[in-house]
Amino acid sequence: MVAQIMSGLAVAQDVKERVKTAVKDLKASGIIPCLATVLVGNDPASATYVNNKQKTAKELGIATRDHRVAGTFKQQELLELVQLLNRDSEVHGILVQLPLPGHIDEFAIINTINPLKDVDGLTPYSAGMLQNGMALLKPCTPLGIMELFDYYKIALEGKHVVIINRSNLVGKPLLLMLLERNATVTVCHSRTKGIAAYLRQADIVISAVGNRDRFTLTADMIKEGAIIIDVATSRINGKLVGDVDFEAVKLKASWITPVPGGVGPMTIAMLMKNTVSAASVSSRRTSA
Ligand SMILES: NC(=O)c1ccc[n+]([C@@H]2O[C@H](COP(=O)([O-])OP(=O)(O)OC[C@H]3O[C@@H](n4cnc5c(N)ncnc54)[C@H](OP(=O)(O)O)[C@@H]3O)[C@@H](O)[C@H]2O)c1
């Protein structure tokens, strides 16, 4: 068996076309969707992520604000910037690029974002709404993975999904979204004992470790015909890789995402989709 490729590039393009149409419709009704990004410090990877988000937004007709401040920016100053964006009625989505420098309390900053503008889906409010099956804005990476499943018509009901990651960004929201779709979910992490035994039972594996020295998903760990989603990004000799030993695993899996070109493009596309959702909710609130 050779796995079929789940192309994040193709699916993200499809999502972006739909976003472009939604942006046009909103503009026709007098709303210009606007995404504000906030970057603290000059970490090159974070700057690249923000540049890509800004570029994609512009391509889709979404207005942007681009706030870049020094790594020495104080917590109070950042809180005030977020509050300013909360009050700005022209801004519909606020994205604070993570991670933040160590002297800033990340939770305090995220908790300050107006949940209606929480296009990253990471505020405690959004997390609580997700837990209750009522979230409007969901975290972009898990949302992008769900979009991939839907695009490729991969049924989730009754499937055993093993997630390797328990972060607020990836593993925890994925667990909730998969439960909502009636999957049976196992969440593994660095303290899980005998991880391979869980993996070999999985119909679907979603791996997001991001450190090949600590973990590599090899062909002997999966069952024949499993579906493999590789979320991770790390570098080996400068080359972008995920967690998965792609060449060997693709000979045993039924579907697989590549790195790059898999989950990565989906994350940005879903951020754009969330921005448009936030803008349309704000337009309904204004007209109500
Ligand atoms: N493509 C995208 O758009 C996208 C978006 C988000 C994240 N990512 C990538 O996904 C990866 C994870 O991101 P994150 O923010 O969730 O990072 P994170 O918070 O560091 O999470 C890594 C997870 O891997 C677990 N882990 C570490 N070593 C392990 C091991 N040997 N065996 C099993 N589990 C192990 C950790 O367990 P503990 O909880 O016990 O530490 C943790 O749950 C990174 O590579 C990141 O770049 C990609």
The ligand as a Tripos MOL2 file, in Angstrom:
@<TRIPOS>MOLECULE
LIG
   48    52     1     0     0
SMALL
NO_CHARGES

@<TRIPOS>ATOM
      1 N1          2.0890   23.2800   11.2580 N.am      1 LIG1
      2 C1          1.5110   24.1660   12.0600 C.2       1 LIG1
      3 O1          0.7580   25.0310   11.6610 O.2       1 LIG1
      4 C2          1.7640   24.0360   13.5180 C.ar      1 LIG1
      5 C3          0.9730   24.6850   14.4340 C.ar      1 LIG1
      6 C4          1.2000   24.4830   15.7940 C.ar      1 LIG1
      7 C5          2.2660   23.6850   16.1770 C.ar      1 LIG1
      8 N2          3.0520   23.1170   15.2240 N.ar      1 LIG1
      9 C6          4.1820   22.2560   15.5860 C.3       1 LIG1
     10 O2          3.6930   21.1960   16.3830 O.3       1 LIG1
     11 C7          4.6660   20.8480   17.3470 C.3       1 LIG1
     12 C8          4.0450   20.9640   18.7270 C.3       1 LIG1
     13 O3          3.6800   22.2960   19.0000 O.3       1 LIG1
     14 P1          3.2010   22.7260   20.4520 P.3       1 LIG1
     15 O4          3.1380   24.2010   20.4630 O.co2     1 LIG1
     16 O5          2.0190   21.9570   20.8360 O.co2     1 LIG1
     17 O6          4.5000   22.2640   21.2790 O.3       1 LIG1
     18 P2          4.6460   21.7230   22.7560 P.3       1 LIG1
     19 O7          3.7760   22.4900   23.6640 O.co2     1 LIG1
     20 O8          6.1180   21.6820   23.0040 O.co2     1 LIG1
     21 O9          4.0740   20.2400   22.6770 O.3       1 LIG1
     22 C9          4.8540   19.1260   22.3580 C.3       1 LIG1
     23 C10         4.1340   17.9120   22.8790 C.3       1 LIG1
     24 O10         4.9260   16.7640   22.5790 O.3       1 LIG1
     25 C11         5.0140   15.9670   23.7500 C.3       1 LIG1
     26 N3          6.2640   15.2060   23.7370 N.ar      1 LIG1
     27 C12         7.5360   15.6690   23.8800 C.ar      1 LIG1
     28 N4          8.4130   14.6510   23.8200 N.ar      1 LIG1
     29 C13         7.6840   13.5340   23.6390 C.ar      1 LIG1
     30 C14         8.0180   12.1680   23.5190 C.ar      1 LIG1
     31 N5          9.2880   11.7420   23.5440 N.pl3     1 LIG1
     32 N6          7.0210   11.2680   23.3580 N.ar      1 LIG1
     33 C15         5.7260   11.6800   23.3150 C.ar      1 LIG1
     34 N7          5.3560   12.9620   23.4300 N.ar      1 LIG1
     35 C16         6.3230   13.8800   23.5960 C.ar      1 LIG1
     36 C17         4.9830   16.9450   24.8910 C.3       1 LIG1
     37 O11         4.6290   16.2830   26.0900 O.3       1 LIG1
     38 P3          4.5450   17.0620   27.5150 P.3       1 LIG1
     39 O12         3.2380   17.7880   27.4770 O.co2     1 LIG1
     40 O13         4.5980   15.9790   28.5010 O.co2     1 LIG1
     41 O14         5.7230   17.9920   27.5400 O.co2     1 LIG1
     42 C18         3.9160   17.9300   24.4010 C.3       1 LIG1
     43 O15         2.6230   17.5090   24.7280 O.3       1 LIG1
     44 C19         5.8510   21.7890   17.0940 C.3       1 LIG1
     45 O16         6.7510   21.1620   16.2260 O.3       1 LIG1
     46 C20         5.2220   22.9760   16.4060 C.3       1 LIG1
     47 O17         6.1400   23.6570   15.5680 O.3       1 LIG1
     48 C21         2.8270   23.2600   13.9120 C.ar      1 LIG1
@<TRIPOS>BOND
     1     1     2 1
     2     2     3 2
     3     2     4 1
     4     4     5 ar
     5     4    48 ar
     6     5     6 ar
     7     6     7 ar
     8     7     8 ar
     9     8     9 1
    10     8    48 ar
    11     9    10 1
    12     9    46 1
    13    10    11 1
    14    11    12 1
    15    11    44 1
    16    12    13 1
    17    13    14 1
    18    14    15 2
    19    14    16 1
    20    14    17 1
    21    17    18 1
    22    18    19 2
    23    18    20 1
    24    18    21 1
    25    21    22 1
    26    22    23 1
    27    23    24 1
    28    23    42 1
    29    24    25 1
    30    25    26 1
    31    25    36 1
    32    26    27 ar
    33    26    35 ar
    34    27    28 ar
    35    28    29 ar
    36    29    30 ar
    37    29    35 ar
    38    30    31 1
    39    30    32 ar
    40    32    33 ar
    41    33    34 ar
    42    34    35 ar
    43    36    37 1
    44    36    42 1
    45    37    38 1
    46    38    39 2
    47    38    40 1
    48    38    41 1
    49    42    43 1
    50    44    45 1
    51    44    46 1
    52    46    47 1
@<TRIPOS>SUBSTRUCTURE
     1 LIG1         1 GROUP 0 **** ****
